[in-house]
Amino acid sequence: MKSDVRIGIIGGSGLYQMEGLSNVEEVELGTPFGPPSDLYRVGTLEGRRVAFLARHNRNHTILPSELNFRANIHGFKQLGAEWILSASAVGSLKEDLHPLDIILPDQFYDRTKARISTFFGNGIVAHVSFGDPLCHVLAGVIEASGQDAGVPVKRGGTYVCMEGPQFSTKAESMTYRSWGMDIIGMTNLQEAKLAREAEICYTTMALVTDYDCWHPDHDSVTVADIVRNLHQNSENAQKIIRAAVKRLPVERTCKCGSALQHAILTNLAHAPADTKTKLEVILRKYL
């Protein structure tokens, strides 16, 4: 399937729909990797055609470890997305990163244990560059859009991606702080890896809900406090997303759009036919 969608939006905890989306069509997509988290809500936002997906389903029924990351990103690729703006809730590992802050991390540290993070295998080998895991061009658009929307955005930092669903122990949290990590969450690393393999520009807005358990005031934070921060973060994220959609599309001067050009080690002429069929949407221009 190919559509006029060029912009994808992934909503995390607290962001289950996109306000202002009009002419909405709910699109159910099948992928070679199974079903995505939800129907894609395809519509018009700020004059642009976009597709929105609730990462955990609109009813929040999917654990981080249960997410079908490959299906979610493959669905955006089917729709024609060249940019994915992601929003997700995180905990802060730094005193100066406060609840309700919005961070644009530029690095990841992987603490996941049981997740599939690649489209490849089964006869086709590819190794994409991932030294800079988030698109700097899209991050610049989002940073400027925060200024447009009057919502401050902090650029840079390392996101620890943990397995979950349990939160960190204090020993883990203190260790991450000693390593100089900035924020901690459960979802974005696999999305970034797969978006890079799909040659889609990807950046995440990390929405701080609270300090992680290292903080001496952590135990005084209630569920009501977290929910209130989730709602406020959702409102702020949507303001930034709408402003970013206004600024897109921009020229893709990054390397995201050609990430596979020198990454495929397999001679595709001799690759298994069923694997090439399975990856046709990803590999189309290289077959």
C-alpha positions in Angstrom: 0.0 0.0 0.0 1.3 3.5 -0.9 -0.5 6.7 0.2 0.0 10.4 0.3 1.2 10.1 4.0 4.7 11.3 4.6 4.6 12.0 8.3 4.0 9.4 11.0 3.2 10.1 14.7 3.5 7.6 17.5 1.7 8.4 20.7 2.9 6.8 23.9 1.4 6.6 27.4 -1.2 9.3 27.8 -1.2 10.2 24.1 -3.8 7.9 22.5 -5.2 10.3 19.9 -4.2 13.4 18.0 -6.3 16.5 18.6 -7.0 18.5 15.4 -6.8 15.5 13.1 -9.5 15.9 10.5 -10.9 13.8 7.6 -9.9 10.8 9.6 -9.8 7.3 8.1 -9.0 4.3 10.3 -6.7 2.1 8.3 -6.1 -1.6 9.2 -2.8 -2.8 7.8 -1.4 -6.3 7.6 2.3 -6.8 7.7 4.7 -9.8 7.2 5.5 -9.5 10.9 1.9 -9.6 12.3 -0.5 -6.9 13.3 0.5 -3.4 14.5 -0.6 -2.1 17.9 -3.8 -0.5 16.6 -5.5 0.9 13.5 -3.6 3.8 11.9 -5.6 7.0 12.1 -4.9 8.7 8.7 -6.0 12.2 8.3 -5.2 15.9 7.8 -3.3 17.9 10.4 -2.2 21.5 9.8 -2.8 20.9 6.1 -0.5 17.8 5.9 -1.5 14.2 5.5 -0.3 12.2 8.6 -0.8 8.8 10.2 -1.2 8.4 13.9 -0.6 5.2 15.8 -1.2 4.6 19.6 1.9 2.6 20.6 0.2 0.7 23.4 -3.2 0.6 21.6 -5.7 3.3 22.3 -7.0 1.3 25.3 -3.4 0.8 26.6 -3.5 -3.0 26.4 0.1 -3.8 25.3 3.1 -4.0 27.6 6.4 -2.6 26.3 7.8 -6.1 25.9 4.8 -7.2 24.0 4.9 -4.4 21.4 5.3 -5.6 17.8 7.8 -2.9 16.9 8.4 -4.4 13.4 4.8 -4.4 12.5 4.3 -0.8 13.7 7.3 0.6 11.7 6.5 -1.6 8.7 3.0 -0.1 8.6 4.3 3.4 8.5 6.6 2.4 5.7 3.7 0.9 3.8 1.8 4.2 4.1 4.8 6.1 2.7 6.1 7.8 5.9 9.5 9.5 5.6 9.4 11.0 9.1 8.2 9.6 12.4 7.7 11.8 15.4 7.5 9.7 18.6 6.3 10.8 22.0 6.9 8.7 25.1 6.8 9.0 28.9 10.2 8.7 30.7 11.6 9.1 34.2 14.4 11.6 34.9 17.9 10.5 36.1 19.1 14.1 36.5 18.2 16.7 39.1 17.9 19.4 36.4 15.5 17.4 34.2 12.3 18.1 35.9 8.8 16.5 35.6 7.0 18.1 32.6 10.3 18.7 30.8 10.5 17.6 27.2 13.8 16.1 26.1 15.1 15.3 22.7 17.7 12.6 23.4 20.4 12.0 20.9 21.7 8.7 22.3 20.4 5.4 23.6 21.8 2.8 26.0 20.2 -0.7 25.6 19.1 -2.6 28.7 16.4 -4.7 27.0 16.7 -8.4 27.0 14.0 -10.1 24.8 13.1 -7.9 21.8 13.5 -8.3 18.1 15.2 -5.2 16.8 15.7 -5.9 13.1 13.8 -6.7 10.0 16.7 -8.8 8.7 17.7 -12.4 9.0 16.4 -15.5 7.3 18.9 -15.2 4.5 19.4 -11.5 4.2 22.1 -9.7 6.3 22.3 -6.0 6.8 24.2 -3.8 9.3 23.0 -0.2 9.4 25.0 2.6 10.9 23.6 3.5 14.3 26.2 5.7 15.9 23.8 8.6 15.8 20.5 6.8 16.4 18.1 9.7 16.1 17.7 11.9 13.1 19.4 15.3 13.7 17.4 17.0 10.9 14.0 16.0 12.4 15.3 16.8 15.9 16.1 20.3 14.7 12.6 20.7 13.3 11.1 19.6 16.6 13.3 21.9 18.6 12.3 24.9 16.4 8.6 23.8 16.7 8.8 23.9 20.5 9.8 27.5 20.2 6.9 28.1 17.7 4.5 26.4 20.2 5.9 28.2 23.3 6.8 24.9 24.9 10.5 24.6 25.9 12.4 21.6 24.6 15.8 20.5 25.9 18.1 19.0 23.2 20.5 16.1 23.9 21.0 13.4 26.4 21.1 9.6 26.7 17.9 7.5 27.0 18.3 4.2 28.9 15.8 1.7 27.4 15.0 -0.9 30.0 12.9 -4.0 29.6 10.2 -3.4 32.2 7.3 -3.6 32.9 8.7 -3.2 36.4 10.5 0.1 37.1 14.1 0.2 38.2 15.5 -0.9 41.6 17.3 1.9 43.4 20.6 0.1 42.8 19.9 0.2 39.0 18.8 3.8 39.1 21.9 4.9 41.0 24.1 2.9 38.6 22.6 4.6 35.5 23.1 8.0 37.2 26.8 7.1 37.9 27.1 6.3 34.2 25.9 9.8 33.3 22.6 8.7 31.8 19.8 11.3 31.6 16.4 9.6 31.2 14.9 6.2 31.3 12.0 4.6 29.4 10.9 1.3 27.9 10.0 1.7 24.3 12.0 4.0 21.9 15.2 2.1 21.1 13.6 -0.6 19.0 11.5 1.9 17.1 14.7 3.9 16.3 16.6 0.8 15.1 13.8 -0.3 12.9 13.0 3.1 11.5 16.7 3.4 10.5 16.5 0.1 8.7 13.3 1.3 7.0 15.1 4.5 6.0 12.7 6.6 7.9 13.8 9.7 9.8 12.9 9.1 13.5 13.1 11.3 16.6 11.5 11.0 20.0 10.1 13.5 22.4 10.8 12.2 25.9 8.1 13.5 28.2 9.3 13.5 31.8 6.6 12.3 34.2 8.7 12.0 37.4 12.1 11.4 38.8 13.2 7.8 38.8 13.5 6.0 42.2 16.9 7.4 43.0 15.3 10.7 44.0 14.7 11.1 47.8 11.2 12.5 47.1 10.3 9.6 44.8 8.1 7.8 47.3 6.0 10.8 47.9 4.9 10.9 44.2 1.4 9.5 43.8 -0.3 7.8 40.9 -2.5 10.9 40.6 0.6 13.1 40.3 1.9 10.8 37.5 -1.5 10.8 35.7 -1.7 14.6 35.9 1.8 14.9 34.4 0.9 12.5 31.7 -2.1 14.7 30.7 -0.1 17.9 30.8 2.8 16.3 28.8 0.2 15.1 26.2 -1.1 18.6 25.7 2.4 20.0 25.3 3.5 17.2 23.0 0.5 17.8 20.7 1.3 21.5 20.5 4.8 20.7 19.4 3.7 18.0 17.0 1.2 20.3 15.3 3.9 23.0 14.9 6.4 20.4 13.6 3.9 19.1 11.0 3.5 22.7 9.8 7.3 22.8 9.2 7.5 19.5 7.4 8.3 18.3 4.9 11.9 19.5 4.8 14.8 18.4 2.6 16.2 15.2 4.0 19.9 16.2 4.2 20.5 13.4 6.7 21.6 9.9 5.8 18.5 8.2 7.1 16.9 8.0 3.7 19.9 5.9 2.3 20.7 3.9 5.5 20.7 0.6 3.6 22.8 1.8 0.7 26.0 0.2 2.0 24.5 -1.9 4.8 23.3 -5.0 2.9 26.0 -7.6 2.8 24.0 -10.3 1.1 23.9 -10.6 -2.7 20.2 -10.1 -3.1 20.2 -12.0 -6.4 21.0 -15.1 -4.4 18.8 -14.4 -1.3 15.8 -16.6 -0.5 12.8 -15.5 -2.6 10.4 -15.7 0.4 12.6 -13.4 2.5 12.8 -10.9 -0.4 9.1 -11.0 -0.7 8.7 -10.5 3.0 11.0 -7.5 2.9 9.9 -6.0 -0.4 8.5 -2.8 1.2 11.8 -2.2 3.0 14.1 -3.3 0.1 12.1 -2.1 -2.9 14.7 0.3 -4.3 17.6 -2.2 -3.8 15.9 -5.2 -5.5 
